[in-house]
Amino acid sequence: MAEIKTGIFAKNVQKRLSRAQEKVLQKLGKADETKDEQFEQVVVNFKRQESEGSRLQREMKAYMASIKGMQQASINLSESLHEVYEPDWYGKDDVMVLGKDSDALWEDFHNKLVDSTLLNLDGYLQQFPDLKTRVAKRSRKLIDYDSARHHMETLQASGMKNDRKMVKAEEELKKAQKVFDELNVGLQDELPTLWDSRVGFYVNTFKNVTSLEAKFHREISLLCKQLYEVMTKLGEQHSDKLFTIQGAPSDSGPLRLARTPSPPDDDDDSPRPARRWEPTTC
């Protein structure tokens, strides 16, 4: 077993040395390098796609974390209202129910986003590590192929009639070409297909996000409107109460809470008149 491991280690070291030597010769212009500009552009697209997908995943996770933060902030705000709300005030039970319904909407919004976007995004990105490994392996096997080809060409140019060396060189060249071709053919098909799939993936992702967010805002706005109505009736129940600011100048008089304007109806799309600016005089 130790001898096998030693043999494999030595073989791998020899491969790395041979590749390094081949790359040096190519950089010095003493050996030509097999080029595939079309595939190189495919790899550029692949790296860009992976980078963009990784950023989308990070931002989506941050978006989810913000939703959970807003959910907790909403809970805290509701609990503070429940704490100060006295038993004989109008709508005590309604206020409690509205707080629970609000929390349920936030939770449902978050869970549906996870199921429809984050899990799909994770699956989308799981395609990249294996392809990335195969692209790197293809690059190494291309160097092996060039090295075997140059070795064969060197023997042919030397004029030496050593059939044994020539046969071995031919076998190594065929083997290197076969390994390279098997990797190359698969990647030539898979990488462009993955690149094209990004459009549909982005469309589905953001359609899901915008649809769920629009639905959430419609439903949460109804709860806000109901709470507004409860507060309005509570204010009418205690219309004789004043709200004053302690320490205000004596000539300012008591400060009454102005009646808050009613929230606009959802169907009211009429344009609002523009404000006129008028100069003031001293």
C-alpha positions in Angstrom: 0.0 0.0 0.0 2.8 2.4 0.9 4.5 1.7 -2.5 1.3 2.4 -4.3 0.9 5.8 -2.6 4.5 6.6 -3.2 4.0 5.8 -6.9 0.9 7.9 -7.2 2.6 10.8 -5.4 5.6 10.6 -7.7 3.4 10.5 -10.8 1.5 13.6 -9.7 4.7 15.5 -9.0 6.0 14.6 -12.5 2.7 15.8 -14.0 3.0 19.1 -12.2 6.6 19.6 -13.3 5.8 18.7 -16.9 2.9 21.2 -16.9 5.0 23.9 -15.4 7.8 23.3 -18.0 5.2 23.4 -20.8 3.8 26.7 -19.6 7.2 28.3 -19.4 8.0 27.2 -22.9 4.7 28.6 -24.1 5.3 32.0 -22.4 8.8 32.2 -23.9 7.4 31.4 -27.4 9.3 28.2 -27.7 6.2 26.1 -27.8 2.8 26.9 -29.4 -0.3 26.8 -27.2 -3.6 25.4 -28.4 -6.2 28.2 -28.3 -9.9 28.2 -28.3 -11.1 31.8 -28.2 -14.8 30.9 -28.3 -14.4 28.6 -25.3 -12.4 31.2 -23.5 -15.3 33.6 -23.9 -17.7 30.9 -22.6 -15.5 30.6 -19.5 -15.5 34.4 -19.0 -19.3 34.3 -19.1 -19.4 31.4 -16.7 -17.2 33.2 -14.1 -19.4 36.4 -14.5 -22.5 34.3 -14.0 -21.2 32.7 -10.9 -20.2 36.0 -9.4 -23.5 37.6 -10.2 -25.4 34.6 -8.7 -23.3 34.7 -5.6 -24.0 38.4 -5.1 -27.8 37.8 -5.6 -27.6 35.1 -3.0 -25.9 37.4 -0.5 -28.4 40.3 -1.1 -31.4 37.9 -0.9 -30.2 36.6 2.5 -29.7 40.2 3.6 -33.2 41.0 2.4 -34.6 38.0 4.4 -32.7 39.1 7.5 -34.2 42.6 7.1 -37.7 41.1 6.9 -37.1 39.2 10.1 -35.9 42.4 11.7 -39.0 44.3 10.6 -41.1 41.5 11.9 -39.5 41.7 15.3 -39.8 45.5 15.3 -43.5 45.2 14.4 -43.9 42.8 17.3 -42.2 45.1 19.7 -44.2 48.1 18.6 -47.5 46.1 19.0 -46.5 44.9 22.4 -45.8 48.4 23.5 -49.2 49.4 22.4 -50.8 46.5 24.2 -49.0 47.4 27.4 -50.3 51.0 27.5 -53.8 50.1 26.2 -56.2 50.2 29.2 -59.0 47.7 29.5 -61.9 50.2 29.2 -60.5 51.8 26.1 -62.4 51.3 22.9 -61.1 48.3 20.7 -58.9 46.6 23.3 -59.6 43.2 21.8 -59.3 44.4 18.3 -55.9 45.9 19.0 -54.7 42.6 20.3 -56.0 40.6 17.3 -54.5 43.1 14.9 -51.1 42.7 16.5 -51.2 38.9 16.1 -52.5 39.2 12.5 -49.6 41.5 11.6 -47.0 39.1 13.0 -48.6 36.2 11.1 -48.4 38.2 7.8 -44.7 39.0 8.3 -44.0 35.3 9.1 -45.9 34.1 6.1 -44.2 36.6 3.8 -40.8 35.5 5.0 -41.5 31.8 4.7 -42.9 32.0 1.2 -39.9 34.1 0.1 -37.6 31.4 1.4 -39.5 28.6 -0.3 -39.9 30.4 -3.7 -36.6 32.2 -4.0 -33.9 31.4 -1.6 -34.1 27.6 -2.0 -34.2 27.9 -5.8 -31.2 30.3 -5.7 -29.3 27.8 -3.6 -30.1 25.0 -6.1 -29.1 27.3 -9.0 -25.6 28.0 -7.4 -25.0 24.3 -6.7 -24.3 23.8 -10.4 -21.2 26.0 -10.4 -18.7 24.1 -8.1 -18.7 20.9 -10.2 -18.4 22.8 -13.5 -15.7 25.1 -12.0 -13.7 21.9 -11.1 -14.1 20.5 -14.6 -13.1 23.8 -16.3 -9.9 23.8 -14.2 -9.3 20.1 -15.1 -9.9 20.8 -18.8 -7.2 23.5 -18.6 -4.7 21.1 -17.1 -5.5 18.4 -19.6 -5.0 20.9 -22.4 -1.5 21.5 -21.2 -0.9 17.8 -21.0 -2.1 17.5 -24.6 0.1 20.3 -25.8 3.1 18.7 -23.9 2.5 15.3 -25.5 2.1 16.9 -28.9 5.3 18.9 -28.6 7.2 15.8 -27.4 5.9 13.9 -30.4 6.9 16.7 -32.8 10.4 16.9 -31.2 11.0 13.2 -31.8 9.8 13.5 -35.4 12.0 16.5 -36.0 15.1 14.8 -34.5 15.2 12.2 -37.3 15.9 9.5 -34.7 14.4 6.1 -35.7 13.6 4.8 -32.3 10.3 3.0 -32.9 9.9 2.3 -29.2 10.0 5.9 -28.2 7.8 6.9 -31.2 5.1 4.3 -30.3 5.1 5.4 -26.7 4.9 9.1 -27.7 2.0 8.4 -30.0 0.1 6.4 -27.3 0.6 9.3 -24.8 -0.6 11.8 -27.4 -3.7 9.8 -28.2 -4.5 9.3 -24.5 -4.0 13.0 -23.7 -6.2 14.0 -26.6 -9.0 11.5 -25.6 -9.1 12.7 -22.0 -9.1 16.4 -23.1 -11.8 15.8 -25.8 -14.1 14.1 -23.3 -13.9 17.0 -20.9 -14.1 19.6 -23.7 -17.2 18.2 -25.5 -19.2 18.1 -22.3 -18.3 21.7 -21.2 -18.8 23.1 -24.7 -22.5 22.1 -24.4 -23.1 22.6 -20.7 -21.6 26.0 -20.1 -23.6 27.9 -22.9 -26.8 26.1 -21.7 -26.2 27.3 -18.2 -25.4 30.8 -19.4 -28.7 31.0 -21.3 -30.7 29.7 -18.4 -29.8 32.8 -16.3 -32.5 34.9 -18.0 -35.3 32.6 -17.1 -34.0 32.2 -13.6 -33.7 35.9 -12.9 -37.2 36.4 -14.4 -38.8 33.8 -12.1 -36.9 35.0 -9.0 -37.9 38.6 -9.2 -41.5 37.8 -10.3 -41.8 35.7 -7.2 -40.3 38.4 -5.0 -42.4 41.3 -6.4 -45.6 39.2 -6.4 -45.2 38.2 -2.8 -44.2 41.6 -1.6 -47.2 43.3 -3.4 -49.5 40.8 -1.8 -48.0 41.4 1.6 -48.3 45.2 1.4 -51.9 44.9 0.3 -52.7 42.7 3.3 -50.7 44.6 5.9 -52.2 47.9 4.7 -55.6 46.6 5.5 -54.5 45.9 9.1 -53.0 49.4 9.3 -56.3 50.9 8.1 -58.2 48.9 10.7 -55.9 50.0 13.5 -56.2 53.6 12.3 -60.0 53.3 12.6 -59.7 52.0 16.1 -57.4 54.8 17.1 -59.8 57.3 15.5 -62.8 56.0 17.6 -60.7 55.9 20.7 -59.8 59.6 20.1 -63.5 60.4 19.7 -64.3 58.5 22.9 -61.8 60.8 24.8 -62.2 64.0 22.7 -62.0 66.2 25.9 -58.4 65.1 26.5 -55.6 67.5 25.7 -52.0 66.8 24.7 -49.6 69.4 26.0 -45.9 69.7 25.9 -44.3 70.3 29.3 -42.0 73.3 29.4 -43.4 75.0 26.3 -43.4 78.9 26.4 -46.4 80.2 28.4 -47.8 82.2 25.5 -47.9 79.3 23.2 -51.1 77.9 24.9 -52.0 74.2 25.1 -51.2 72.0 22.1 -54.0 70.0 20.7 -53.4 67.0 18.5 -54.7 67.9 15.1 -57.1 65.5 13.5 -55.0 63.1 11.4 -56.2 63.0 7.8 -57.9 59.8 6.7 -55.7 57.4 4.7 -56.3 57.7 1.0 -58.5 55.1 -0.6 -56.7 52.5 -2.6 -58.8 53.2 -5.7 -58.2 57.0 -5.6 -55.7 57.5 -8.5 -56.7 61.1 -9.2 -53.7 63.5 -9.5 -53.0 65.8 -6.5 -53.0 69.5 -7.2 -49.5 71.0 -7.1 -48.7 73.4 -4.3 -48.2 77.0 -5.2 -45.1 78.7 -3.8 -45.8 82.2 -2.5 -43.1 84.5 -1.2 -43.3 85.6 2.4 -42.8 89.2 3.6 -41.1 90.2 6.8 
